[in-house]
Amino acid sequence: MADRYAPQDRLFLWWLGDPADPRAIGELGQAAGGRSVSLRYLPGWLAAGFALSEDLPLVEELFLPPEKDHAAGAVDDARPDRWGERVIRRFEASPRLSILEFLLFAGDDRYGALGVSQRADVYEPWRRGPMPTLDSLQQMAEVVKKVLANETVPELQKRLVRPGASLGGARPKSLLEIDGEPWLVKFSEGEEIDLPLVEHATMLLAASCGIEVARTQALPVGQEHAVAVRRFDRVGSTRLHAVSAQVALRAAGEDNGYPQLAQLLRRMAPADRIQAEQAQLFRRMVFNILMDNTDDHEKNHALLRQPDGYYVLSPAFDVVPSAQGLGYQAMEVGDQGTESTLDNALSQARQFGLKPDAARAVVREVSQAVAGWQPFFRQLGVLDRDIELLAQYIEGDRLRQQRDAFTSAT
């Protein structure tokens, strides 16, 4: 495919769930003066496909997003995140960069099982090539620094940074192959602390609390680290269709909240897993509150489609202290809205299928594990200076007193 792109007002969405049988889903079009992207299913998908999200039913209709700067339904999750858009702006010489172009330029590595091609008869992603391996990590980190500093990146190094591999966020990242598996690697952006190592430690702490998390590794880069996250939307060569909580809740006409997502699981999850999925979501919410992870927005939760057409929660990802002490979560928690309190979390426990005693038992268990976060982090190599900074918030009166009310209870 030529490197030069001639702007066009339609592209084609493809299904890549079966690597041996890619299928054309529908036509993507410009809408709202380039500020939105529409979808119209093709006849073949209408006959033998599935609804990509609840707001994209299998009918012959032109689907538009409810607001500008989005794509229709689940197509919105196929867009690059903010970092990916930044990479595209730097690396792609295009006379136009609408949402349609961003969808195309995200390439073949995008999150989930959707692909974008300029052709309806053949899936041809914008760029496809071998994934960098672990021995390229240092070079990759150097390219990231150049992008952050708006410096020129040599043509041969551009392949080291891929723009379309995650759901959301502005953190510098790319893809890396480790032991034959695809991993997302996130780098420091010059924060006060070694944030990638802190994220790795937080994910392991979450796992000790009974939370299913994505696998992570802390990779040394100079004096700090990058954090590698095993892609959970890939099983071998199979790609899993995934929708963010943002897309799922918007499609259902619900507000962005944990209780709302818990209720959505009643309809979307397999019957024999609903209770466990709801309880898992409640546990994640409590952990985020106690660890001051207030960046737990609806793009940082996802649902994975199963072979039977039902959905389950993806492993937890992007779980890291915000180190701000805001006192409010990004999503609604309970009766007091987004307020970061355990009482607020417990106020709507029944929405998670939990009786009061069972919900309090979960809070107690998570509180006890979080109480030991400092030696846990220290054992994983987090520096004392970074622990001290985080402790200003996690050990501040507001969170510590809430935690103590459960850890000291008999």
HUKA-V930296 format. One record per pair of residues at least 12 apart in sequence whose C-alpha atoms are under 7 Angstrom apart, sorted by sequence separation. I is the first residue (numbers start at 1). GAP is how many residues later the second one is. D is the distance in whole Angstrom. If there is no record, write none. Layout:
# HUKA-V930296
i gap d
I GAP D
I GAP D
This chain:
# HUKA-V930296
i gap d
13 12 5
27 12 6
28 12 7
46 12 6
104 12 6
162 12 5
173 12 5
174 12 7
216 12 5
217 12 7
249 12 7
302 12 5
327 12 6
328 12 5
333 12 6
335 12 6
13 13 5
26 13 6
27 13 5
46 13 7
103 13 7
104 13 7
161 13 5
162 13 6
173 13 4
216 13 4
265 13 7
327 13 5
334 13 6
335 13 7
346 13 7
374 13 7
12 14 6
13 14 6
26 14 5
27 14 6
143 14 7
172 14 6
173 14 6
215 14 6
216 14 6
334 14 5
12 15 5
13 15 7
26 15 4
27 15 7
171 15 7
172 15 5
214 15 6
215 15 5
11 16 6
12 16 5
25 16 6
26 16 5
200 16 6
214 16 6
262 16 5
10 17 7
11 17 5
25 17 6
56 17 6
85 17 7
88 17 7
108 17 6
172 17 7
200 17 7
300 17 7
10 18 5
11 18 7
55 18 6
107 18 6
171 18 7
200 18 6
214 18 7
300 18 6
10 19 4
41 19 7
107 19 5
108 19 7
262 19 7
9 20 6
10 20 7
25 20 5
53 20 6
107 20 5
108 20 6
140 20 6
9 21 5
40 21 6
53 21 6
105 21 6
107 21 7
140 21 7
197 21 6
40 22 5
52 22 6
80 22 7
104 22 6
39 23 6
40 23 6
79 23 7
80 23 7
38 24 7
39 24 5
79 24 5
38 25 5
39 25 7
78 25 7
38 26 5
80 26 6
293 26 7
37 27 7
38 27 7
79 27 7
200 27 6
293 27 6
295 27 7
132 28 6
144 28 7
197 28 6
293 28 4
294 28 6
36 29 7
196 29 6
292 29 5
293 29 5
194 30 6
196 30 5
197 30 6
291 30 6
292 30 6
194 31 7
196 31 5
292 31 7
36 32 5
78 32 6
35 33 5
36 33 5
37 33 7
38 33 6
39 33 6
78 33 6
292 33 6
296 33 7
297 33 5
298 33 7
35 34 5
36 34 5
37 34 4
38 34 5
294 34 6
295 34 7
296 34 5
297 34 6
36 35 5
37 35 6
277 35 7
294 35 5
295 35 6
296 35 7
32 36 7
78 36 7
277 36 7
294 36 6
367 36 5
188 38 7
187 39 5
367 39 7
368 39 6
186 40 6
187 40 7
270 40 6
367 40 6
185 41 6
186 41 5
269 41 5
134 42 6
185 42 6
186 42 6
256 42 7
268 42 6
269 42 5
364 42 5
133 43 5
134 43 6
185 43 4
268 43 5
269 43 5
364 43 6
131 44 7
132 44 5
133 44 5
134 44 6
184 44 6
185 44 6
131 45 6
132 45 6
133 45 6
183 45 6
184 45 5
131 46 6
183 46 5
184 46 6
183 47 4
184 47 6
182 48 6
183 48 5
182 49 6
289 51 6
246 52 5
289 52 7
111 53 7
245 53 5
246 53 6
110 54 4
111 54 5
244 54 7
245 54 6
109 55 6
110 55 4
111 55 5
244 55 5
109 56 6
110 56 7
111 56 7
245 56 5
286 56 7
106 57 5
107 57 6
244 57 6
245 57 5
106 58 4
244 58 4
245 58 7
243 59 6
244 59 6
286 59 7
242 60 7
243 60 5
342 60 7
242 61 6
243 61 7
37 62 7
242 62 5
35 63 7
36 63 6
37 63 6
241 63 6
242 63 6
34 64 6
35 64 6
240 64 7
241 64 5
34 65 7
240 65 7
323 67 6
325 68 5
211 69 7
324 69 7
30 70 7
282 70 7
323 70 6
211 72 7
211 73 7
258 73 6
279 73 6
257 74 5
258 74 6
259 74 7
278 74 5
88 75 7
256 75 6
257 75 4
258 75 6
278 75 7
87 76 6
256 76 6
257 76 6
286 77 7
85 78 7
275 78 6
84 79 4
283 79 7
287 79 6
84 80 6
80 83 6
81 83 7
138 83 6
80 84 5
81 85 7
81 86 6
82 86 7
83 86 7
81 87 5
82 87 6
83 87 5
81 88 6
82 88 5
83 88 6
263 88 6
4 89 7
5 89 6
7 89 6
81 89 7
83 89 6
259 89 7
262 89 6
77 90 6
262 90 5
259 92 6
259 93 7
17 96 5
24 96 6
16 97 5
15 98 6
16 98 6
15 99 5
16 99 7
14 100 6
15 100 6
13 101 7
14 101 5
214 101 5
292 101 7
13 102 6
14 102 6
213 102 5
214 102 6
292 102 6
13 103 5
212 103 5
213 103 4
214 103 6
291 103 6
12 104 6
13 104 7
212 104 6
213 104 6
290 104 7
11 105 7
12 105 5
11 106 6
12 106 6
11 107 5
12 107 6
11 108 7
12 108 6
14 109 7
290 109 6
203 116 6
202 117 7
202 118 6
199 120 7
112 121 6
199 121 5
111 122 7
198 122 7
113 126 5
112 127 6
113 127 5
112 128 5
113 128 5
112 129 5
112 130 5
168 131 6
167 132 6
209 157 6
209 160 6
77 166 7
77 167 7
74 169 6
74 173 6
73 174 6
201 176 6
73 178 7
201 179 7
198 184 7
197 185 7
193 193 5
53 195 7
55 196 5
54 197 5
53 198 7
54 198 7
19 218 7
19 219 6
18 220 6
17 221 6
17 222 5
16 223 7
17 223 6
17 224 7
